[in-house]
Amino acid sequence: MNNLQRVQLETKGVKLDQSELTIYLQENDLQPFEEYNPQSATNKRNIYRSALSVLESIASSPDTMKSYKMDDITIRDFHAKVLNQIDNLERKIRQMKTDDQLQGESNFFMLFAD
């Protein structure tokens, strides 16, 4: 799976041109056709940042919102769900660490007593 396919997986139901998704990925330091590395915390974080960018652009465009209207959901409901997903992704991204941050951590704790 490449980075483009991974961001499409993260933004299921959102139909954007491949060229648009490519721009979102490149803005978040990812190349669309490079292999997705699920072991890389940085790669995963950048995928989520790209998905967040996609959702933010949809939420800020009334014309785009109209095109996603479905039979059983109103535009207002869809907008609320998109905003909720944006909040969730922002929270998740803030809590994620990059590969560099993970390398600097140690897995042991020392306690000194006098």
CORJO-V181404 format. One record per residue. N is the residue number from 1. RES is the residue in one small letter. SS is DSSP state (hx for helix, st for strand, lp for the rest). PSI is psi in radians with two decimals (NA if undefined). Layout:
n = [N:N]
res = [RES:RES]
ss = [SS:SS]
psi = [PSI:PSI]
This chain:
n = [1:2:3:4:5:6:7:8:9:10:11:12:13:14:15:16:17:18:19:20:21:22:23:24:25:26:27:28:29:30:31:32:33:34:35:36:37:38:39:40:41:42:43:44:45:46:47:48:49:50:51:52:53:54:55:56:57:58:59:60:61:62:63:64:65:66:67:68:69:70:71:72:73:74:75:76:77:78:79:80:81:82:83:84:85:86:87:88:89:90:91:92:93:94:95:96:97:98:99:100:101:102:103:104:105:106:107:108:109:110:111:112:113:114]
res = [m:n:n:l:q:r:v:q:l:e:t:k:g:v:k:l:d:q:s:e:l:t:i:y:l:q:e:n:d:l:q:p:f:e:e:y:n:p:q:s:a:t:n:k:r:n:i:y:r:s:a:l:s:v:l:e:s:i:a:s:s:p:d:t:m:k:s:y:k:m:d:d:i:t:i:r:d:f:h:a:k:v:l:n:q:i:d:n:l:e:r:k:i:r:q:m:k:t:d:d:q:l:q:g:e:s:n:f:f:m:l:f:a:d]
ss = [lp:st:hx:hx:hx:hx:hx:hx:hx:hx:lp:lp:lp:lp:lp:lp:lp:hx:hx:hx:hx:hx:hx:hx:hx:hx:hx:lp:lp:lp:lp:lp:lp:lp:st:lp:lp:lp:lp:lp:hx:hx:hx:hx:hx:hx:hx:hx:hx:hx:hx:hx:hx:hx:hx:hx:hx:hx:hx:lp:lp:hx:hx:hx:hx:hx:hx:lp:lp:st:lp:lp:st:lp:hx:hx:hx:hx:hx:hx:hx:hx:hx:hx:hx:hx:hx:hx:hx:hx:hx:hx:hx:hx:hx:lp:lp:lp:hx:hx:hx:hx:hx:lp:lp:lp:lp:lp:lp:lp:lp:lp:lp:lp]
psi = [2.33:3.05:-0.64:-0.81:-0.64:-0.72:-0.55:-0.65:-0.68:-0.46:0.75:2.44:-0.24:2.08:1.89:2.67:2.63:-0.60:-0.63:-0.78:-0.63:-0.74:-0.79:-0.74:-0.80:-0.62:-0.35:0.54:0.62:2.51:2.25:-0.60:0.12:2.66:2.33:2.29:1.72:-0.29:-0.25:2.04:-0.63:-0.77:-0.78:-0.74:-0.71:-0.54:-0.82:-0.67:-0.66:-0.76:-0.69:-0.74:-0.72:-0.87:-0.67:-0.66:-0.62:-0.77:-0.45:0.09:1.82:-0.64:-0.69:-0.68:-0.69:-0.63:-0.30:0.09:2.33:2.94:-0.73:0.12:2.38:2.89:-0.67:-0.77:-0.73:-0.76:-0.73:-0.70:-0.67:-0.77:-0.67:-0.74:-0.65:-0.82:-0.77:-0.77:-0.71:-0.75:-0.78:-0.75:-0.72:-0.57:-0.31:2.60:2.76:3.00:-0.70:-0.72:-0.66:-0.60:-0.56:-0.19:2.60:2.75:0.33:2.81:2.32:2.38:2.20:2.37:2.56:NA]
